Amino acid sequence: MTAKITRSVGISPGVPWAGALPGGGYDGKTKRLDRAVKRFAEWLAAQFELPVQIRFNSDRLSGGAFVVIDGQAELGLNARLIIPESVKRRRMKAITDHKALIDLQHEKCWTEQTPLSYNVLIDIPLLCVKTDLGEQAGTTNPKFGYWGVNTPAQARALLLKKLDPHVRPEK
């Protein structure tokens, strides 16, 4: 049996809110990004046999697939569009010249060839080593461990390596 996969329409912050909802992007800015996150969701659903939620940031430039373990702690695999160097240079020049910056989501640079970066996110209670927080190490009050990797295969392998053995699937 395959676990259910849903897409988030946004997460209510719990207070009156007039801005974009966190996790409210629904799909990726490019088909390639959307496919990468969908594949992560399918893998998580098969590994854990638990419901998986796909969430994109409201700018749709990054998103991930997340599963909740034991009703509270969450783990996920993320993908993000890499900002092209030409856009970085143009934006740095605008900052230097004190000009208004267009939001990255409205840039016309995103294509199916835009490379992706990948991340693993695991809530601390699910970690094998609770102090191994990756890129979150040294931050104030971290709630999860976070690691960047180069490929989807590395993301999946790292997730399984970092999980507490009692949480890790038996497959």
ZADO-1210 file (C-alpha; in nm, 4 decimals, padded with zeros to 6 digits):
<atoms>
<atom x="00.0000" y="00.0000" z="00.0000" code="MET" pos="1"/>
<atom x="00.1337" y="00.3426" z="-00.0944" code="THR" pos="2"/>
<atom x="00.0864" y="00.6294" z="00.1487" code="ALA" pos="3"/>
<atom x="-00.1155" y="00.9323" z="00.0441" code="LYS" pos="4"/>
<atom x="00.0702" y="01.2307" z="-00.1039" code="ILE" pos="5"/>
<atom x="-00.0919" y="01.5749" z="-00.0840" code="THR" pos="6"/>
<atom x="00.0090" y="01.9263" z="-00.1885" code="ARG" pos="7"/>
<atom x="-00.0080" y="02.2130" z="00.0575" code="SER" pos="8"/>
<atom x="-00.2074" y="02.5243" z="-00.0256" code="VAL" pos="9"/>
<atom x="-00.0336" y="02.7042" z="00.2617" code="GLY" pos="10"/>
<atom x="00.0151" y="02.6866" z="00.6347" code="ILE" pos="11"/>
<atom x="-00.1826" y="02.9275" z="00.8504" code="SER" pos="12"/>
<atom x="00.0545" y="03.1131" z="01.0835" code="PRO" pos="13"/>
<atom x="-00.2231" y="03.1175" z="01.3442" code="GLY" pos="14"/>
<atom x="-00.2627" y="03.4950" z="01.3580" code="VAL" pos="15"/>
<atom x="-00.4442" y="03.7363" z="01.1268" code="PRO" pos="16"/>
<atom x="-00.2270" y="03.7361" z="00.8160" code="TRP" pos="17"/>
<atom x="-00.2386" y="03.9432" z="00.4999" code="ALA" pos="18"/>
<atom x="00.0768" y="03.8120" z="00.3308" code="GLY" pos="19"/>
<atom x="00.1603" y="03.5010" z="00.1344" code="ALA" pos="20"/>
<atom x="00.0988" y="03.1820" z="00.3308" code="LEU" pos="21"/>
<atom x="00.4113" y="02.9871" z="00.4281" code="PRO" pos="22"/>
<atom x="00.4275" y="02.6731" z="00.2172" code="GLY" pos="23"/>
<atom x="00.1654" y="02.8155" z="-00.0178" code="GLY" pos="24"/>
<atom x="00.3405" y="02.7782" z="-00.3523" code="GLY" pos="25"/>
<atom x="00.1510" y="02.4566" z="-00.4439" code="TYR" pos="26"/>
<atom x="00.3854" y="02.3720" z="-00.7344" code="ASP" pos="27"/>
<atom x="00.7394" y="02.4502" z="-00.8474" code="GLY" pos="28"/>
<atom x="00.8428" y="02.7438" z="-01.0657" code="LYS" pos="29"/>
<atom x="00.9739" y="02.4946" z="-01.3239" code="THR" pos="30"/>
<atom x="00.8579" y="02.1467" z="-01.4186" code="LYS" pos="31"/>
<atom x="01.2020" y="02.0141" z="-01.3309" code="ARG" pos="32"/>
<atom x="01.1774" y="02.1473" z="-00.9744" code="LEU" pos="33"/>
<atom x="00.8245" y="02.0140" z="-00.9380" code="ASP" pos="34"/>
<atom x="00.9299" y="01.6686" z="-01.0631" code="ARG" pos="35"/>
<atom x="01.2251" y="01.6553" z="-00.8212" code="ALA" pos="36"/>
<atom x="01.0015" y="01.7283" z="-00.5223" code="VAL" pos="37"/>
<atom x="00.7350" y="01.4852" z="-00.6446" code="LYS" pos="38"/>
<atom x="00.9978" y="01.2082" z="-00.6708" code="ARG" pos="39"/>
<atom x="01.1135" y="01.2853" z="-00.3160" code="PHE" pos="40"/>
<atom x="00.7494" y="01.2560" z="-00.2009" code="ALA" pos="41"/>
<atom x="00.7058" y="00.9201" z="-00.3739" code="GLU" pos="42"/>
<atom x="01.0279" y="00.7886" z="-00.2192" code="TRP" pos="43"/>
<atom x="00.9296" y="00.9049" z="00.1310" code="LEU" pos="44"/>
<atom x="00.5815" y="00.7538" z="00.0955" code="ALA" pos="45"/>
<atom x="00.7309" y="00.4196" z="-00.0106" code="ALA" pos="46"/>
<atom x="00.9962" y="00.4227" z="00.2655" code="GLN" pos="47"/>
<atom x="00.7782" y="00.5217" z="00.5593" code="PHE" pos="48"/>
<atom x="00.4286" y="00.4228" z="00.4457" code="GLU" pos="49"/>
<atom x="00.2989" y="00.7436" z="00.6061" code="LEU" pos="50"/>
<atom x="00.1213" y="01.0429" z="00.4501" code="PRO" pos="51"/>
<atom x="00.3570" y="01.2860" z="00.2765" code="VAL" pos="52"/>
<atom x="00.2934" y="01.6524" z="00.2101" code="GLN" pos="53"/>
<atom x="00.4513" y="01.8471" z="-00.0750" code="ILE" pos="54"/>
<atom x="00.5112" y="02.2127" z="00.0117" code="ARG" pos="55"/>
<atom x="00.6637" y="02.4915" z="-00.1933" code="PHE" pos="56"/>
<atom x="00.7600" y="02.8317" z="-00.0614" code="ASN" pos="57"/>
<atom x="00.5208" y="03.0998" z="-00.1820" code="SER" pos="58"/>
<atom x="00.7797" y="03.2199" z="-00.4375" code="ASP" pos="59"/>
<atom x="00.7827" y="02.8617" z="-00.5797" code="ARG" pos="60"/>
<atom x="01.1640" y="02.8683" z="-00.6103" code="LEU" pos="61"/>
<atom x="01.2081" y="02.5895" z="-00.3555" code="SER" pos="62"/>
<atom x="00.9993" y="02.3140" z="-00.2097" code="GLY" pos="63"/>
<atom x="01.0080" y="01.9835" z="-00.0397" code="GLY" pos="64"/>
<atom x="00.8357" y="01.6645" z="00.0555" code="ALA" pos="65"/>
<atom x="00.7720" y="01.6115" z="00.4254" code="PHE" pos="66"/>
<atom x="00.6547" y="01.3233" z="00.6414" code="VAL" pos="67"/>
<atom x="00.5500" y="01.3498" z="01.0071" code="VAL" pos="68"/>
<atom x="00.6784" y="01.0741" z="01.2355" code="ILE" pos="69"/>
<atom x="00.4998" y="00.9868" z="01.5609" code="ASP" pos="70"/>
<atom x="00.2488" y="01.2665" z="01.5040" code="GLY" pos="71"/>
<atom x="00.4854" y="01.5533" z="01.5723" code="GLN" pos="72"/>
<atom x="00.8429" y="01.5415" z="01.4414" code="ALA" pos="73"/>
<atom x="00.9019" y="01.6024" z="01.0730" code="GLU" pos="74"/>
<atom x="01.1626" y="01.5113" z="00.8159" code="LEU" pos="75"/>
<atom x="01.1915" y="01.6214" z="00.4579" code="GLY" pos="76"/>
<atom x="01.3836" y="01.6346" z="00.1354" code="LEU" pos="77"/>
<atom x="01.4040" y="01.9716" z="-00.0428" code="ASN" pos="78"/>
<atom x="01.5035" y="02.1003" z="-00.3838" code="ALA" pos="79"/>
<atom x="01.5810" y="02.4613" z="-00.4772" code="ARG" pos="80"/>
<atom x="01.6445" y="02.6453" z="-00.8011" code="LEU" pos="81"/>
<atom x="01.9984" y="02.7845" z="-00.8087" code="ILE" pos="82"/>
<atom x="02.0121" y="03.1573" z="-00.8814" code="ILE" pos="83"/>
<atom x="02.2052" y="03.2159" z="-01.2064" code="PRO" pos="84"/>
<atom x="02.5305" y="03.4137" z="-01.1707" code="GLU" pos="85"/>
<atom x="02.4056" y="03.6795" z="-01.4142" code="SER" pos="86"/>
<atom x="02.1075" y="03.7468" z="-01.1872" code="VAL" pos="87"/>
<atom x="02.3296" y="03.7585" z="-00.8779" code="LYS" pos="88"/>
<atom x="02.5571" y="04.0155" z="-01.0457" code="ARG" pos="89"/>
<atom x="02.2641" y="04.2304" z="-01.1629" code="ARG" pos="90"/>
<atom x="02.1065" y="04.2211" z="-00.8181" code="ARG" pos="91"/>
<atom x="02.4353" y="04.3133" z="-00.6456" code="MET" pos="92"/>
<atom x="02.4727" y="04.6100" z="-00.8830" code="LYS" pos="93"/>
<atom x="02.1193" y="04.7242" z="-00.8030" code="ALA" pos="94"/>
<atom x="02.1970" y="04.7082" z="-00.4302" code="ILE" pos="95"/>
<atom x="02.5189" y="04.9045" z="-00.4807" code="THR" pos="96"/>
<atom x="02.3340" y="05.1652" z="-00.6884" code="ASP" pos="97"/>
<atom x="02.0489" y="05.1793" z="-00.4301" code="HIS" pos="98"/>
<atom x="01.7905" y="05.0706" z="-00.6864" code="LYS" pos="99"/>
<atom x="01.4775" y="04.8708" z="-00.6167" code="ALA" pos="100"/>
<atom x="01.5150" y="04.4958" z="-00.6596" code="LEU" pos="101"/>
<atom x="01.2576" y="04.2867" z="-00.8389" code="ILE" pos="102"/>
<atom x="01.1527" y="03.9813" z="-00.6366" code="ASP" pos="103"/>
<atom x="01.3408" y="03.6701" z="-00.7454" code="LEU" pos="104"/>
<atom x="01.0127" y="03.4947" z="-00.8232" code="GLN" pos="105"/>
<atom x="00.9412" y="03.7523" z="-01.0928" code="HIS" pos="106"/>
<atom x="01.2807" y="03.7208" z="-01.2622" code="GLU" pos="107"/>
<atom x="01.2618" y="03.5814" z="-01.6159" code="LYS" pos="108"/>
<atom x="01.5689" y="03.3585" z="-01.5703" code="CYS" pos="109"/>
<atom x="01.4042" y="03.0357" z="-01.4556" code="TRP" pos="110"/>
<atom x="01.4147" y="02.7639" z="-01.7223" code="THR" pos="111"/>
<atom x="01.4081" y="02.3860" z="-01.7282" code="GLU" pos="112"/>
<atom x="01.7902" y="02.4009" z="-01.7473" code="GLN" pos="113"/>
<atom x="01.8223" y="02.5951" z="-01.4194" code="THR" pos="114"/>
<atom x="02.0204" y="02.3655" z="-01.1889" code="PRO" pos="115"/>
<atom x="01.8841" y="02.2489" z="-00.8556" code="LEU" pos="116"/>
<atom x="02.0405" y="02.2133" z="-00.5130" code="SER" pos="117"/>
<atom x="01.9149" y="01.9600" z="-00.2588" code="TYR" pos="118"/>
<atom x="01.8729" y="01.9584" z="00.1182" code="ASN" pos="119"/>
<atom x="01.7810" y="01.7202" z="00.3969" code="VAL" pos="120"/>
<atom x="01.5829" y="01.8453" z="00.6975" code="LEU" pos="121"/>
<atom x="01.5232" y="01.6313" z="01.0085" code="ILE" pos="122"/>
<atom x="01.3637" y="01.7425" z="01.3376" code="ASP" pos="123"/>
<atom x="01.6019" y="01.6878" z="01.6300" code="ILE" pos="124"/>
<atom x="01.3950" y="01.4139" z="01.8035" code="PRO" pos="125"/>
<atom x="01.4340" y="01.1958" z="01.4916" code="LEU" pos="126"/>
<atom x="01.8125" y="01.2273" z="01.4656" code="LEU" pos="127"/>
<atom x="02.0461" y="00.9416" z="01.5478" code="CYS" pos="128"/>
<atom x="02.2901" y="01.1908" z="01.7055" code="VAL" pos="129"/>
<atom x="02.0846" y="01.4748" z="01.8552" code="LYS" pos="130"/>
<atom x="02.3792" y="01.7178" z="01.8439" code="THR" pos="131"/>
<atom x="02.4620" y="01.6537" z="01.4763" code="ASP" pos="132"/>
<atom x="02.2708" y="01.9452" z="01.3227" code="LEU" pos="133"/>
<atom x="02.4689" y="01.9968" z="01.0035" code="GLY" pos="134"/>
<atom x="02.4388" y="02.3561" z="00.8829" code="GLU" pos="135"/>
<atom x="02.2167" y="02.4400" z="01.1839" code="GLN" pos="136"/>
<atom x="02.5011" y="02.3672" z="01.4291" code="ALA" pos="137"/>
<atom x="02.5829" y="02.6719" z="01.6367" code="GLY" pos="138"/>
<atom x="02.2557" y="02.8526" z="01.5670" code="THR" pos="139"/>
<atom x="02.0360" y="02.9666" z="01.8530" code="THR" pos="140"/>
<atom x="01.7504" y="02.7277" z="01.9376" code="ASN" pos="141"/>
<atom x="01.7627" y="02.5077" z="01.6261" code="PRO" pos="142"/>
<atom x="01.4614" y="02.2806" z="01.5814" code="LYS" pos="143"/>
<atom x="01.6088" y="02.0552" z="01.3165" code="PHE" pos="144"/>
<atom x="01.9244" y="01.9351" z="01.1464" code="GLY" pos="145"/>
<atom x="01.9831" y="02.0624" z="00.7922" code="TYR" pos="146"/>
<atom x="02.2333" y="01.9443" z="00.5311" code="TRP" pos="147"/>
<atom x="02.2988" y="02.0478" z="00.1719" code="GLY" pos="148"/>
<atom x="02.3936" y="01.7820" z="-00.0846" code="VAL" pos="149"/>
<atom x="02.4587" y="01.7701" z="-00.4590" code="ASN" pos="150"/>
<atom x="02.2210" y="01.5025" z="-00.5823" code="THR" pos="151"/>
<atom x="01.8830" y="01.3486" z="-00.4966" code="PRO" pos="152"/>
<atom x="02.0550" y="01.0139" z="-00.4317" code="ALA" pos="153"/>
<atom x="02.2871" y="01.1786" z="-00.1785" code="GLN" pos="154"/>
<atom x="01.9854" y="01.3415" z="-00.0101" code="ALA" pos="155"/>
<atom x="01.8053" y="01.0084" z="00.0279" code="ARG" pos="156"/>
<atom x="02.1175" y="00.8295" z="00.1564" code="ALA" pos="157"/>
<atom x="02.1979" y="01.1064" z="00.4047" code="LEU" pos="158"/>
<atom x="01.8419" y="01.1099" z="00.5383" code="LEU" pos="159"/>
<atom x="01.8598" y="00.7367" z="00.6118" code="LEU" pos="160"/>
<atom x="02.2069" y="00.7734" z="00.7673" code="LYS" pos="161"/>
<atom x="02.1040" y="01.0581" z="01.0020" code="LYS" pos="162"/>
<atom x="01.7774" y="00.9027" z="01.1234" code="LEU" pos="163"/>
<atom x="01.7549" y="00.7360" z="01.4614" code="ASP" pos="164"/>
<atom x="01.7549" y="00.3549" z="01.4063" code="PRO" pos="165"/>
<atom x="01.4179" y="00.3285" z="01.5828" code="HIS" pos="166"/>
<atom x="01.2668" y="00.5635" z="01.3229" code="VAL" pos="167"/>
<atom x="01.4448" y="00.4270" z="01.0175" code="ARG" pos="168"/>
<atom x="01.2330" y="00.2075" z="00.7922" code="PRO" pos="169"/>
<atom x="01.3077" y="-00.1650" z="00.7920" code="GLU" pos="170"/>
<atom x="01.3254" y="-00.1880" z="00.4111" code="LYS" pos="171"/>
</atoms>
